[in-house]
Amino acid sequence: MPLEREILEMTLTLVTELEDSSSNLQIVTPTEELMYAMIAFMGPECEFLTDEIRPLLRKHLLRLYKKHKDYSFDFDKASIGKCKFESLYSLFVDHFQATSYGDELFGSLVLVPLAQKYDSKWRRRMWSDYAPALCYLNCDESLLINGIRSYLEPVEKEDSLIKAYAFALGSNDLRPGSIPYIIAKHHVHHFRTVPNN
């Protein structure tokens, strides 16, 4: 039976070759493609941390993010087999908390549904159910689809999220300069300084 590393290497190499070919072959939807990228981080051996796999994953994610930078993923309808995105995302964030060591490639995938254009339920879930993960969550801005602006604009209007952001800032659980810190500080500052929010 192939090792986790061998499966990842073969899969990522095949996907890269398919994308590089001129056939424009689309095997899965963009949201399913995102889900498969998430699954690559969930192996029992944590191969995503190794020197052999990291460059392949980085290349794959950067290509995925560039290819779909203007796309809105459909998290509510997406599934692989019988696994819906919502279930996978819950397992994914749990796995991030348990095994990621704050890995930025892993973190960049955790952040995708938290962009402002997506339903606020994803942000509520992260900032309440998974708040402990926020202290480890960070990545370089180049790993954010459409950059940091997609997490800051439009400004947050939901009271429960503003309270969660303010609580996280007040508890000092966020690392200054991290993506969650920048997000929380921006939305709380805007709420406090702009009248008629």
Buried (B, 14 or more C-beta within 10 A) or exposed (E): EEEBBEBBBEBBEEBBEEBEEEEEEEEEBBBBBBBBBBBBBBBEEBBBBBEEBBEBBBEBBBBBBEEBEEEEBEBEEBBBEEEBBBEBBBEBBEBBBEBBEBBBBBBBBBBBBBBBEBEBEBBBBBBEEBBEBBBBBBBEEEBBBEEBEBBBEEBBEEEEBBBBBBBBBEEEBBBEEBBBBBBBBBBBEBBEEEEEE
